[in-house]
Amino acid sequence: MSEIILIAALCLLAGLAAGALIFVLSRPRTAETDRAAVEGLAQVNARIDAMGSWLHKTQGQLQQTVHERLDAVSQYLGESMKTSTKHTTEHLQQLHARLAVIDSAQKNITDLAAQVSLLQNVLSNKQSRGAFGQGQLEAIVADVLPQGAYEFQYTLKNKSRPDCAIFMPDSGPLIIDAKFPLEAMTAWRAAATEEERKQAAQRVKHDITKHISDIAEKYLIPGETQDIALMFIPSESVYADLHERFDDLVQRAQRARVMIVSPTLMVMAIQVLKQVRKDAQMREAADQIRGEVGHMLKDVGLLAERVRKLQTHFGQANTDIEVILTSTGRIEKRAIRIEELEFDDEPPSAEIIQAPIRKLEAGE
C-alpha cells in the first residue's frame, strides 16, 4: 500500500513539472516571462527536491516497516508451521493407535468367524452336536453341584443311560437329556419358500414329538426316577423359536412330564436343586440334633434319679449315725454307773454282781 502511495506521489510531481514547463513554453517569450519561467522552474525543482527527500525518507521507513512485518510474518509462519507439525504428528500417532485397534478388532472378528464356522460344522454333525450339548450340560452341572450329587451316563434298571442324573434326597434321581433333534429346526430356519417352511415345520413337530416320547418311555420309571425329566436345548435362540412358533409342542412335552429348558433355565434349575439338597441336609441335621437332644434329656433324667437315690442314701446314713450316737451315749452312761459302784474287801455276793447286769439288760 505504501509503495502505491509513493508511486502516485512521483507521478503527481512529474505531472506538475510537465504542466509548469508547458505553461512556460506556451507563453510569449519576454524577459519577464523568461525570468518568471526560471523562477517557476526553480520552485518546481525545489519542490521536487523536497518531495524527493520526503520520498527517500518515506521509502526508508517503508522498507523498515516492510522488513519488520516480514519478520513478524516469518515468525508467525514458523510458529504456525511448528504447531501444525506437532498437531499433525499427534494426529498421526492417534491414527496409528486407532489403526492398531482396528487391526486387533479385525483379527478378533476373523477368529470369531472361524469359531462360528467351526461351531456350525459341529452343529451340522449329529454326533458332534450331541457331544457339544453334553459338554455344555456337564459344565453347567459340575459348576454348581458338588461331587456325588450327580452322575453322567447313569445306568437305570431298564439299561437306559441318560446324559445326566441328579440325585435327589429321599427320592429317585432327576433325569436330564441333552440329545435335541436340531436338523429339523435348522431346515425350518433355512426354508426359502412357504411350502418348504410348512414341510420343515411338520418335520420339527414329528422329530420333537418322537424325542419327547422317547424321553418319557426311557427315563420316567415309577418308583425309580422323578416324575418329570428335563430336555436340555443348548441354544437360547432355538429355545425361543420353539416357544414362539411351536407352542403346541411345548404343551405336549409338559403333558408328557418332560420339561424343555435352555442353558439359562438349566442354570436356574440346577441352583434350585442345589438349594433343595441343602434344605434336605439341614432337615437331616436338625433331626440328628433333635435326637441327640432327646438322648441328653434322657441322660439328665437318669442323673437326677441317681442324685435322688444318693440323697436317700445320705439321709439313711445320717439316721444310722444318729442311732449309733444314741447307743454310744447309753454305753457311756452305763460305764459311768459301773465306775460309781463301791466294793468291800469281801468278795461280793452273787446277788450284788447280778443286779447291775440285770439293769443293763433291762436298758436302765
Number of C-alpha atoms within 10 A of each C-alpha: 6 14 12 8 11 17 11 12 15 15 12 12 17 14 12 14 19 13 12 16 15 11 11 18 13 9 11 10 12 9 9 10 14 15 12 13 19 13 12 16 16 12 13 19 15 12 14 18 12 12 15 17 12 13 19 13 12 15 16 12 13 17 14 12 13 13 12 12 12 12 12 12 12 12 12 12 12 12 12 12 12 12 12 12 12 12 12 12 12 12 12 12 12 12 12 12 12 12 12 12 12 12 12 12 12 12 12 12 12 12 12 12 12 12 12 12 12 12 14 12 12 16 19 14 13 15 12 14 22 20 16 18 23 20 13 16 23 17 11 16 21 14 10 13 17 10 8 8 17 20 19 17 12 16 14 16 8 9 9 12 17 20 21 23 24 23 19 18 15 8 11 17 23 21 28 25 23 24 22 18 17 22 17 19 20 15 17 19 15 12 16 10 8 9 10 15 16 13 14 21 20 13 17 23 16 13 18 20 15 13 18 24 15 12 23 19 11 15 27 20 16 9 9 14 20 19 18 18 25 24 21 24 24 25 14 14 11 16 16 12 13 17 15 11 11 14 12 13 19 20 14 16 23 15 10 18 18 25 18 22 21 19 18 12 14 21 17 13 15 18 15 12 19 18 13 14 18 13 13 15 13 12 12 13 12 12 12 12 12 12 12 12 12 12 12 12 12 12 12 12 12 12 12 12 12 12 12 12 12 12 12 12 12 12 12 12 12 12 12 12 12 12 12 12 12 12 12 12 12 15 13 12 13 17 11 11 11 12 9 9 8 6 9 6 5 6 9 10 8 8 8 11 11 11 10 16 12 11 11 13 8 8 9 10
